Amino acid sequence: MTPKRKRKLYVIVTLVSLAAVAVGLTLYALRANINLFFSPVQIAQGEAPMSRSIRAGGMVKVGSVSRDAESLDVAFTVTDFVGDLQVDYQGILPDLFREGQGVVVVGELQDDGRFRAKDVLARHDENYMPPEVAQALEEAGYSPADFQAKAAEVGQQRKDDT
């Protein structure tokens, strides 16, 4: 091999190595910022990672909200009408948060099976289902249309009660 070819080979190997390191560092940095979505059914089946930031969504189960009178602690249950997820949250809830309404919570699943939420996002329409929820239900073998009908039924009951 001539010296000119050796030099070209070293340059190419160096560039490929630097590109591999850059891609590896980028993927490592992005891994910490990705919030994967899980439904309560998937969490109950053990598919969600423990002590890692994830998103979970569903409907706030009617009669499940309990507030601490002394602090901003709130406990409630998120359901997809198949599985339930106990959520603990400390902070001010969104104005649209109420029982029978859809929510997405961001936080970590604890070892005891409860979900410690950092953020609670409320939806304004009980008939709306995020694409992640619909896809997760389909993958679990459930029809999103059935859950939308159940959510509409719960919403109608809530309207009738007021």
CYANA upper distance limits for C-alpha pairs under 8 A (distance plus 0.5 A):
  1 MET  CA      5 ARG  CA      6.91
  1 MET  CA      6 LYS  CA      7.12
  2 THR  CA      6 LYS  CA      6.81
  3 PRO  CA      7 ARG  CA      6.69
  4 LYS  CA      8 LYS  CA      6.91
  5 ARG  CA      9 LEU  CA      6.57
  6 LYS  CA     10 TYR  CA      6.70
  7 ARG  CA     11 VAL  CA      6.74
  8 LYS  CA     12 ILE  CA      6.66
  9 LEU  CA     13 VAL  CA      6.58
 10 TYR  CA     14 THR  CA      6.48
 11 VAL  CA     15 LEU  CA      6.64
 12 ILE  CA     16 VAL  CA      6.63
 13 VAL  CA     17 SER  CA      6.56
 14 THR  CA     18 LEU  CA      6.65
 15 LEU  CA     19 ALA  CA      6.60
 16 VAL  CA     20 ALA  CA      6.65
 17 SER  CA     21 VAL  CA      6.76
 18 LEU  CA     22 ALA  CA      6.64
 19 ALA  CA     23 VAL  CA      6.64
 20 ALA  CA     24 GLY  CA      6.55
 21 VAL  CA     25 LEU  CA      6.63
 22 ALA  CA     26 THR  CA      6.65
 23 VAL  CA     27 LEU  CA      6.67
 24 GLY  CA     28 TYR  CA      6.65
 25 LEU  CA     29 ALA  CA      6.66
 26 THR  CA     30 LEU  CA      6.69
 27 LEU  CA     31 ARG  CA      6.57
 28 TYR  CA     32 ALA  CA      7.64
 29 ALA  CA     33 ASN  CA      7.76
 30 LEU  CA     34 ILE  CA      6.90
 34 ILE  CA     53 SER  CA      8.33
 34 ILE  CA     54 ILE  CA      8.42
 35 ASN  CA     53 SER  CA      6.32
 35 ASN  CA     54 ILE  CA      5.07
 35 ASN  CA     55 ARG  CA      6.45
 35 ASN  CA    106 VAL  CA      8.38
 36 LEU  CA     53 SER  CA      8.30
 36 LEU  CA     54 ILE  CA      5.55
 36 LEU  CA     55 ARG  CA      6.37
 37 PHE  CA     54 ILE  CA      6.53
 37 PHE  CA     55 ARG  CA      5.05
 37 PHE  CA     56 ALA  CA      6.08
 37 PHE  CA     57 GLY  CA      8.24
 37 PHE  CA    132 GLU  CA      7.11
 37 PHE  CA    133 VAL  CA      8.38
 38 PHE  CA     42 GLN  CA      6.42
 38 PHE  CA     43 ILE  CA      6.95
 38 PHE  CA     48 ALA  CA      7.21
 38 PHE  CA     54 ILE  CA      7.85
 38 PHE  CA     55 ARG  CA      6.67
 38 PHE  CA     56 ALA  CA      5.43
 38 PHE  CA     57 GLY  CA      7.61
 38 PHE  CA    133 VAL  CA      8.15
 38 PHE  CA    136 ALA  CA      7.50
 39 SER  CA     43 ILE  CA      6.85
 39 SER  CA     56 ALA  CA      5.99
 39 SER  CA     57 GLY  CA      6.28
 39 SER  CA     58 GLY  CA      7.46
 39 SER  CA     80 ASP  CA      7.67
 39 SER  CA    133 VAL  CA      6.90
 39 SER  CA    136 ALA  CA      6.90
 39 SER  CA    137 LEU  CA      7.93
 40 PRO  CA     44 ALA  CA      6.54
 40 PRO  CA     56 ALA  CA      7.42
 40 PRO  CA     57 GLY  CA      7.75
 40 PRO  CA     58 GLY  CA      7.90
 40 PRO  CA     78 VAL  CA      7.71
 40 PRO  CA     79 THR  CA      6.69
 40 PRO  CA     80 ASP  CA      6.81
 40 PRO  CA     82 VAL  CA      8.33
 40 PRO  CA     83 GLY  CA      5.63
 40 PRO  CA     84 ASP  CA      6.02
 40 PRO  CA     85 LEU  CA      6.03
 41 VAL  CA     45 GLN  CA      6.74
 41 VAL  CA     80 ASP  CA      7.74
 41 VAL  CA     82 VAL  CA      6.90
 41 VAL  CA     83 GLY  CA      5.14
 41 VAL  CA     84 ASP  CA      7.75
 41 VAL  CA    140 ALA  CA      8.22
 42 GLN  CA     46 GLY  CA      6.92
 42 GLN  CA     47 GLU  CA      5.95
 42 GLN  CA     48 ALA  CA      7.29
 42 GLN  CA    136 ALA  CA      8.31
 42 GLN  CA    140 ALA  CA      8.06
 43 ILE  CA     47 GLU  CA      6.09
 43 ILE  CA     48 ALA  CA      5.71
 43 ILE  CA     85 LEU  CA      8.23
 44 ALA  CA     83 GLY  CA      7.07
 44 ALA  CA     84 ASP  CA      8.12
 44 ALA  CA     85 LEU  CA      8.24
 48 ALA  CA     54 ILE  CA      8.46
 48 ALA  CA    109 LEU  CA      8.29
 49 PRO  CA    109 LEU  CA      7.77
 50 MET  CA    108 GLU  CA      7.35
 50 MET  CA    109 LEU  CA      5.68
 50 MET  CA    110 GLN  CA      6.66
 50 MET  CA    111 ASP  CA      7.27
 51 SER  CA    108 GLU  CA      5.75
 51 SER  CA    109 LEU  CA      6.13
 51 SER  CA    110 GLN  CA      6.57
 51 SER  CA    111 ASP  CA      8.29
 52 ARG  CA    107 GLY  CA      8.22
 52 ARG  CA    108 GLU  CA      5.88
 52 ARG  CA    109 LEU  CA      7.60
 53 SER  CA    106 VAL  CA      7.45
 53 SER  CA    107 GLY  CA      5.63
 53 SER  CA    108 GLU  CA      5.41
 53 SER  CA    109 LEU  CA      8.39
 54 ILE  CA    106 VAL  CA      6.34
 54 ILE  CA    107 GLY  CA      6.18
 54 ILE  CA    108 GLU  CA      6.58
 54 ILE  CA    109 LEU  CA      8.38
 55 ARG  CA    104 VAL  CA      7.16
 55 ARG  CA    105 VAL  CA      6.10
 55 ARG  CA    106 VAL  CA      4.98
 55 ARG  CA    107 GLY  CA      7.01
 56 ALA  CA    104 VAL  CA      6.11
 56 ALA  CA    105 VAL  CA      5.86
 56 ALA  CA    106 VAL  CA      7.07
 57 GLY  CA     78 VAL  CA      7.44
 57 GLY  CA     79 THR  CA      8.39
 57 GLY  CA     80 ASP  CA      8.45
 57 GLY  CA    102 GLY  CA      7.92
 57 GLY  CA    103 VAL  CA      6.11
 57 GLY  CA    104 VAL  CA      4.64
 57 GLY  CA    105 VAL  CA      6.65
 57 GLY  CA    133 VAL  CA      7.39
 58 GLY  CA     78 VAL  CA      6.09
 58 GLY  CA     79 THR  CA      5.81
 58 GLY  CA     80 ASP  CA      5.62
 58 GLY  CA    102 GLY  CA      6.02
 58 GLY  CA    103 VAL  CA      6.23
 58 GLY  CA    104 VAL  CA      7.14
 58 GLY  CA    133 VAL  CA      8.02
 59 MET  CA     78 VAL  CA      5.88
 59 MET  CA     79 THR  CA      5.75
 59 MET  CA     80 ASP  CA      6.72
 59 MET  CA     99 GLU  CA      8.23
 59 MET  CA    100 GLY  CA      6.32
 59 MET  CA    101 GLN  CA      5.87
 59 MET  CA    102 GLY  CA      4.72
 59 MET  CA    103 VAL  CA      6.47
 59 MET  CA    151 ALA  CA      8.03
 60 VAL  CA     64 SER  CA      7.99
 60 VAL  CA     76 PHE  CA      7.51
 60 VAL  CA     77 THR  CA      6.31
 60 VAL  CA     78 VAL  CA      5.19
 60 VAL  CA     79 THR  CA      6.82
 60 VAL  CA     98 ARG  CA      7.54
 60 VAL  CA     99 GLU  CA      5.52
 60 VAL  CA    100 GLY  CA      5.62
 60 VAL  CA    101 GLN  CA      6.10
 60 VAL  CA    102 GLY  CA      6.69
 60 VAL  CA    103 VAL  CA      7.29
 61 LYS  CA     65 VAL  CA      8.30
 61 LYS  CA     76 PHE  CA      7.94
 61 LYS  CA     77 THR  CA      6.00
 61 LYS  CA     78 VAL  CA      6.34
 61 LYS  CA     79 THR  CA      6.51
 61 LYS  CA     99 GLU  CA      6.42
 61 LYS  CA    100 GLY  CA      6.29
 62 VAL  CA     99 GLU  CA      5.41
 62 VAL  CA    100 GLY  CA      5.97
 63 GLY  CA     99 GLU  CA      7.51
 64 SER  CA     75 ALA  CA      8.17
 64 SER  CA     76 PHE  CA      5.57
 64 SER  CA     77 THR  CA      6.12
 64 SER  CA     99 GLU  CA      8.14
 65 VAL  CA     74 VAL  CA      7.57
 65 VAL  CA     75 ALA  CA      6.29
 65 VAL  CA     76 PHE  CA      4.84
 65 VAL  CA     77 THR  CA      7.55
 65 VAL  CA     99 GLU  CA      7.70
 66 SER  CA     74 VAL  CA      6.32
 66 SER  CA     75 ALA  CA      5.79
 66 SER  CA     76 PHE  CA      6.82
 67 ARG  CA     72 LEU  CA      7.86
 67 ARG  CA     73 ASP  CA      6.57
 67 ARG  CA     74 VAL  CA      5.05
 67 ARG  CA     75 ALA  CA      6.99
 68 ASP  CA     72 LEU  CA      7.02
 68 ASP  CA     73 ASP  CA      5.95
 68 ASP  CA     74 VAL  CA      6.83
 72 LEU  CA     90 GLN  CA      5.89
 72 LEU  CA     91 GLY  CA      5.69
 72 LEU  CA     92 ILE  CA      7.13
 73 ASP  CA     88 ASP  CA      7.81
 73 ASP  CA     89 TYR  CA      6.31
 73 ASP  CA     90 GLN  CA      4.87
 73 ASP  CA     91 GLY  CA      7.05
 74 VAL  CA     88 ASP  CA      6.47
 74 VAL  CA     89 TYR  CA      5.72
 74 VAL  CA     90 GLN  CA      6.62
 74 VAL  CA     91 GLY  CA      8.35
 75 ALA  CA     86 GLN  CA      7.78
 75 ALA  CA     87 VAL  CA      6.12
 75 ALA  CA     88 ASP  CA      5.07
 75 ALA  CA     89 TYR  CA      6.75
 76 PHE  CA     86 GLN  CA      6.54
 76 PHE  CA     87 VAL  CA      5.86
 76 PHE  CA     88 ASP  CA      7.25
 77 THR  CA     84 ASP  CA      6.88
 77 THR  CA     85 LEU  CA      5.96
 77 THR  CA     86 GLN  CA      5.10
 77 THR  CA     87 VAL  CA      6.30
 78 VAL  CA     84 ASP  CA      6.24
 78 VAL  CA     85 LEU  CA      5.60
 78 VAL  CA     86 GLN  CA      7.02
 78 VAL  CA     87 VAL  CA      7.56
 78 VAL  CA    103 VAL  CA      8.24
 79 THR  CA     83 GLY  CA      6.28
 79 THR  CA     84 ASP  CA      4.95
 79 THR  CA     85 LEU  CA      6.76
 80 ASP  CA     84 ASP  CA      7.39
 80 ASP  CA    147 PHE  CA      7.58
 81 PHE  CA    147 PHE  CA      7.60
 81 PHE  CA    150 LYS  CA      8.39
 85 LEU  CA    114 ARG  CA      7.40
 85 LEU  CA    115 PHE  CA      7.60
 86 GLN  CA    113 GLY  CA      8.16
 86 GLN  CA    114 ARG  CA      5.62
 86 GLN  CA    115 PHE  CA      6.54
 87 VAL  CA    114 ARG  CA      6.40
 87 VAL  CA    115 PHE  CA      5.15
 87 VAL  CA    116 ARG  CA      6.50
 87 VAL  CA    117 ALA  CA      7.09
 88 ASP  CA    114 ARG  CA      7.71
 88 ASP  CA    115 PHE  CA      6.61
 88 ASP  CA    116 ARG  CA      5.53
 88 ASP  CA    117 ALA  CA      6.54
 89 TYR  CA    116 ARG  CA      6.69
 89 TYR  CA    117 ALA  CA      5.63
 89 TYR  CA    118 LYS  CA      7.24
 89 TYR  CA    119 ASP  CA      8.38
 90 GLN  CA    117 ALA  CA      8.29
 90 GLN  CA    118 LYS  CA      8.18
 93 LEU  CA     97 PHE  CA      6.96
 93 LEU  CA    120 VAL  CA      7.25
 94 PRO  CA    120 VAL  CA      7.66
 94 PRO  CA    121 LEU  CA      7.36
 94 PRO  CA    122 ALA  CA      6.97
 96 LEU  CA    122 ALA  CA      6.21
 96 LEU  CA    123 ARG  CA      7.38
 96 LEU  CA    124 HIS  CA      6.91
 97 PHE  CA    101 GLN  CA      7.21
 97 PHE  CA    103 VAL  CA      7.98
 97 PHE  CA    121 LEU  CA      8.47
 97 PHE  CA    122 ALA  CA      5.94
 97 PHE  CA    123 ARG  CA      8.32
100 GLY  CA    126 GLU  CA      8.15
100 GLY  CA    151 ALA  CA      7.84
100 GLY  CA    154 VAL  CA      6.49
100 GLY  CA    155 GLY  CA      6.59
100 GLY  CA    158 ARG  CA      7.73
101 GLN  CA    122 ALA  CA      7.93
101 GLN  CA    123 ARG  CA      7.49
101 GLN  CA    124 HIS  CA      8.05
101 GLN  CA    125 ASP  CA      7.91
101 GLN  CA    126 GLU  CA      6.17
101 GLN  CA    155 GLY  CA      7.90
102 GLY  CA    122 ALA  CA      6.57
102 GLY  CA    123 ARG  CA      5.86
102 GLY  CA    124 HIS  CA      8.07
102 GLY  CA    125 ASP  CA      7.89
102 GLY  CA    126 GLU  CA      6.36
103 VAL  CA    120 VAL  CA      7.36
103 VAL  CA    121 LEU  CA      6.03
103 VAL  CA    122 ALA  CA      4.95
103 VAL  CA    123 ARG  CA      6.36
104 VAL  CA    120 VAL  CA      6.57
104 VAL  CA    121 LEU  CA      5.62
104 VAL  CA    122 ALA  CA      7.00
105 VAL  CA    117 ALA  CA      6.47
105 VAL  CA    118 LYS  CA      8.00
105 VAL  CA    119 ASP  CA      6.23
105 VAL  CA    120 VAL  CA      5.08
105 VAL  CA    121 LEU  CA      6.62
106 VAL  CA    117 ALA  CA      5.96
106 VAL  CA    118 LYS  CA      6.23
106 VAL  CA    119 ASP  CA      5.62
106 VAL  CA    120 VAL  CA      7.01
107 GLY  CA    115 PHE  CA      7.39
107 GLY  CA    116 ARG  CA      6.08
107 GLY  CA    117 ALA  CA      4.67
107 GLY  CA    118 LYS  CA      5.50
107 GLY  CA    119 ASP  CA      7.36
108 GLU  CA    115 PHE  CA      6.31
108 GLU  CA    116 ARG  CA      5.88
108 GLU  CA    117 ALA  CA      7.01
109 LEU  CA    113 GLY  CA      6.94
109 LEU  CA    114 ARG  CA      6.55
109 LEU  CA    115 PHE  CA      4.96
109 LEU  CA    116 ARG  CA      6.74
110 GLN  CA    114 ARG  CA      5.96
110 GLN  CA    115 PHE  CA      6.34
110 GLN  CA    116 ARG  CA      7.27
123 ARG  CA    128 TYR  CA      8.33
126 GLU  CA    148 GLN  CA      8.13
126 GLU  CA    151 ALA  CA      6.33
126 GLU  CA    152 ALA  CA      6.69
126 GLU  CA    155 GLY  CA      7.03
127 ASN  CA    148 GLN  CA      6.05
127 ASN  CA    149 ALA  CA      8.27
127 ASN  CA    151 ALA  CA      6.95
127 ASN  CA    152 ALA  CA      6.48
128 TYR  CA    148 GLN  CA      8.02
129 MET  CA    133 VAL  CA      6.87
129 MET  CA    134 ALA  CA      6.98
129 MET  CA    148 GLN  CA      7.88
130 PRO  CA    134 ALA  CA      6.96
131 PRO  CA    135 GLN  CA      6.55
132 GLU  CA    136 ALA  CA      6.52
133 VAL  CA    137 LEU  CA      6.63
134 ALA  CA    138 GLU  CA      6.72
134 ALA  CA    143 SER  CA      8.44
134 ALA  CA    144 PRO  CA      5.92
135 GLN  CA    139 GLU  CA      6.65
136 ALA  CA    140 ALA  CA      6.74
137 LEU  CA    141 GLY  CA      6.79
137 LEU  CA    142 TYR  CA      5.58
137 LEU  CA    143 SER  CA      6.99
137 LEU  CA    144 PRO  CA      6.82
138 GLU  CA    142 TYR  CA      5.65
138 GLU  CA    143 SER  CA      6.41
138 GLU  CA    144 PRO  CA      7.44
142 TYR  CA    146 ASP  CA      8.40
143 SER  CA    147 PHE  CA      7.49
144 PRO  CA    148 GLN  CA      6.68
145 ALA  CA    149 ALA  CA      6.66
146 ASP  CA    150 LYS  CA      6.75
147 PHE  CA    151 ALA  CA      6.48
148 GLN  CA    152 ALA  CA      6.59
149 ALA  CA    153 GLU  CA      6.69
150 LYS  CA    154 VAL  CA      6.73
151 ALA  CA    155 GLY  CA      6.59
152 ALA  CA    156 GLN  CA      6.56
153 GLU  CA    157 GLN  CA      6.73
154 VAL  CA    158 ARG  CA      6.71
155 GLY  CA    159 LYS  CA      6.79
156 GLN  CA    160 ASP  CA      6.63
157 GLN  CA    161 ASP  CA      6.66
158 ARG  CA    162 THR  CA      7.14
